Amino acid sequence: MKKITSLFFTFLLFQFSYAQLQSPVASPRAKVSQKVGLVNINLDYSRPSKKGRTIFGNLVPFNQIWRTGANQATTISFSDDVKINNQLVEKGEYHVYSVPRESKLDLVIYEKTDAWGSLKSFDESLIKARVSSDFYDLPFAVETFTISFGDISNAGASFNLSWDNKIAIYVIDVLTKEKMLNNINEIMDGNPSIADYRKAAIYFFEENINIDKALKWIDIAFKDSDDLPYWQLRYKALIYEKAGKINKAKKYAKKGYDLALKGNIPDGINTLRIINERLNN
């Protein structure tokens, strides 16, 4: 019995000696995944907070390399080639560093290395792109360092770094147009499906490329002889409107609106109401 009791207490001592206190992380790690056009962008970074401190020029010194966050280096990956502020960055995964200056923030896309945290200096041969943005003053303070994507479109997005009362904004071009035109031409020269006609028509409409082709393709995808749902009628109304065929656009918008009302579909009701009002004013 004494032997069993001794083993039990030894087990408890072993367990408690290896127990660790769980506590909040000062700069928690964040992962952001964003689809822009045809490109998947993945970001992994740590998010320090202001905590009453002056950030740029103090906590983050001017003219020194910053890891663009805290702890381990910030990483970003692109599933295909992109341009950042018109500088080409090939698909792949990279570290993101930056160099704050009094009125600007230099952003450096750097070959991924084993370096943890920041760097003392750059190896110029490992720099894949170096771009700059003015610092813009915000009317409020951002407590926690934030990297975000904004103004997302088929063609690209803004890449925003904000902290304290400053924001730096870069432009990511995901090179969609050339890829899409090549893809569409190849598909249309082959054996396109109804879905291909729909996607091509909507892309041409949204990018204002060739509205006559968009009109032709949307009529193949969404035939008038079919019992079209409200959302297909909405696209037909929009494309016919852009083509200047207002009477037919009104017809499609009215029919779509009535169907949305009948089905009590709030999104359809709202969007088609706006189209109807515009077409009839």
N, C-alpha and C positions, 0 to 999 in steps of 0.2 A: 504493500500500500504506500509506504514511504517513497519507494522507487517511482511509482506512478505519479504521486504528488510532485516529486522533484522534477520529473519530465514535463509535467503540465506547466509548472512555473517557469521552467526553462523555455518552453514553447512560447509562453506569454511574453517573457522578456525579449525573446528573439523578435516577435511580432512588433512590440512597441519600439524596439531599438531601430527598426527600419521604417516606422511610420513617419510620414512627412506631412507637414502642415500645408494645406492648400490655401493659397492666397491669390488675390487678383493680380493680374499682370499690368505693369505700369503702361506699357505700350502694346496693346493686344494686336495680334496678327490679323490681317484681313485679306480675303481673296475675292477678287472681282472678275467675273467672266462676262464679256460683252460681245455679241455678234454685231458687226458693222459691215453692211453690204454682204459680201461673200466671205469675209474674214472673221475668224474667231480670235479674240484678244483676251488673254488671261494675265491678270495682275496679282502679285503677291507682295504685300508690304506691311510694315508695322506702323501703328498710329499713335504717336506720342500726343500728349495734351499740353496746352499752354500753361495752365496752373499759375496764372498771374505773372508769368515771365514775359519779357520782351524777346521775340523770336529772332527775326532776321537782323543780323548785325550784332547779336548778343549770344543767345543760346546757339544759334546757327550762324557762325561768323561769316562775314563777307570774304570773298576771294579764296575760300577754302572748299575742298571737295566735301560734299554732304552726301550721305547714303540715301537721301530722299525718303526719310522716315527714321526709324530707330532699329536697333538690334541688327540682325543680319541684313545683307544687302537686298534692296528691292529688286524683284524680277518681273519681266514682262515677256510674253511670247506672242507671236503672230503666226497664224496658220498659212499665210501667204504674204508675198511682198507688199509693202506699204510705203508711203512717203510721209515723213513728219516734217512739217514746214518745208515741203518740197525736197527734202533729202531722202534718198532711197534707203530703206531698211529691208534687207532680205528676210524671208520667213525664217523663224527660229526663236530661241529663247535667249534673253539678254539680261544683264544687270542694268539698273537705271541709277545713275548718279546725277548730281546737279552742283552748280557753283553759283551761290547767291552773290549778287552785286547790289549796290545801293538802289538801283532802279530796274535791274533786270535779273532774270534767272536763266542761266545756261543749263540746258538739259542734255545729258550725255547718255547715249545708248552704247553700251560697252559689252564687249565679248564676255560671256559668263566665265568666271574663274572660281578658284577655291577660296578667294578672299572673303573673310567674314566682316561685315560692317563696312566702314568707309575705307578710303584709300589715302595714302600720303601724297601720291602723285599718280598721274595717268601714264600708262604705256600707250603712246600715240598710235601704235600699230593695232591696238585692240579697240580703238574708238570706231564705232560703226556709223554714228551720226552725232553731230553736235549742233544744236539749234538753240535759239534764244527767244525769250518772250519778255516784254516789259512787265514789271510788276504793276498791277492795277489795284487801286485802293478800294476796299469794300466799305460799305456803310455800317458794318457790324464786324464783330470779331468771331472768327471760327475757332472754337475751343480745341477741337481735335483735328490734327492734320488729316486732310482728305484729298485723295486722288479720285477723280470722277470723269466719266464720259458724258458729253452733252451734245446738243444739236445733231443728233444722230440722223443720218439720211442714207440713201442708197450709196452715196459717193464717199461718205466719211463721217467724221465726228470731231468734236473738240476734245482735247485731253487737258484736264484742268487740275492744277495743284493749288490748293488753298489752305492757308493757316494764318492765325492771328487776323490782321486786317488786310491781308494781301492775297492776290490770286494771280497766277501765271497761266496763260492759255496758249496751247499749241494746236495745230491743225493736222489731223491724220487723214490722209487721202488713201483709201483702200483700193484705188485703181479699178473700180467696178466697171466703168463704162466700156473700156476696151475689151475686158473679159466677157461682159454680157453681149456685146455686139458680135463678137466672134462665136460665142455659144449659140446665140439666136440664129445667126446666118447658117451655122453648121446644122442645127436642128431643122430649120425650115427647108434646107436643101435636101433633107432626108425624108423621114416619115413622121411628121409632128403629130402628137396626140392633142386631144381637146385641151388638156391641162397646159401643154406647151403653147398653144394659141392664146390661152387666157393669160399666162404669165408674161408672154412677149407683149401682148397688147397693153397690159397694165404697166409694164416697165417703160414702154415707149410713151405712154400717156404721162406717167409720173415724171419722166425725164425730158418730156417735150421734144422728142427726137423726130418722129415722123407720124403725125396724127392720122394721115390717110391709111398707113399700114395698121396702126392701132385700131382704126375703125373697121377695117377689113377683118382683122384677126378676132376682134371681140364679137363680130357677127357670126363668125364660124364657131367660136367657143360657146356663145350664148345665143342660140337660134330663137328667133321670134316665134317659131312654130312650137317651141317647147313651153312647158309650164314653168316659167322662170321665177325663182324666189326673189324676195325684195333686194337682197344684196347684189345679185347679178344685174337687176334692173338699175340699181344705183350706179354701177360701173358703166353700164350702157349710157345712162343719162349724162354722166360726167364726160365720157369720151365724145359723145355726140355734141355736147355743149362746146367742148374745146375745138371740135371740127367746124363749129359755126352752124350746125344743123339744129337750130333751137326748137323748132316745132316737135321734132322727134325726141329731142332731149326732154321736153316738157311731158310728152306722152309716157316715156319710161319713168320719169321721176314721179309723176302722179300715180301710176300703177304701182310702183314700188312703195310709195307712201301709204296707199290704201291697204296693201298687203301687210305692211308693218303694223298699221293700226289694227287690222283684223287679228293679227297674231299677238298683239300687245307686246311688241318687241321695242323696248325703250330706245336702244341705240339706233335701230333702224328708223324709228319715228323721228328722232332728233336730227339725224344726218339728212334724211330725205326731206324733212320739213325745211331745213336751211336751203337745200338745193332748189326746192319748189319756189321758195320765196325769192331767191336770186333770179331764177328763170322768169318769174312773172312780174318782176319790177322793171 
